Amino acid sequence: MEEFVVLVNPEDEVLGLMEKQQAHVNGLLHRAFSVFLFNSKGEMLLQKRASGKYHSPLKWTNAVCSHPRIGETYLEGAKRRLKEELGIETYLSEKFSFIYKADVGNSLWEHELDYVFTGTFEEEFHLNKDEVEEVRYITIEDLDREMSENPENFTEWFKIILEEYKHHFNS
């Protein structure tokens, strides 16, 4: 099944739809969302992308990142992908939005108007192995160390979004 992204201008006005991979080849600005989940100890959930993903396979990233469908709000999309990828439901709170562009390799670009949500989760995950290889919680300090020692193990967009998150919340 072809997936489409919603192309927008910087003011989030819809310009049209484009097949997802083509939008990533062309580097066109489109809607996206990112979810950061935490446990009661303040540790952040990371997911390792599945080996079959067409870009950035087996790289660590935040809990969920994806694209809302046409007619779907950012929050609705985020909740849908939590269910589809991690098999969970939890309350999410919108924190901020920003635009970024990242080279993800193989002539592909993430150029996104990204809405960032946070939530907490402590229960069992039901991972969709087509999407997620594994998950783990990590302290921000350990994450910073791992990212500086082995940046190639993390998605390019996660590096950008994490810095923006820290800028907003001084983590």
Secondary structure, DSSP 8 states (H G I E B T S, - for coil): ---EEEEE-TT--EEEEEEHHHHHHHT--EEEEEEEEE-TT--EEEEEE-TT-SSSTT-EEESEEE---TT--HHHHHHHHIIIII------EEEEEEEEEEEEETTEEEEEEEEEEEEE--S-----TTTEEEEEEE-HHHHHHHHHH-GGGB-HHHHHHHHHHHHHH--
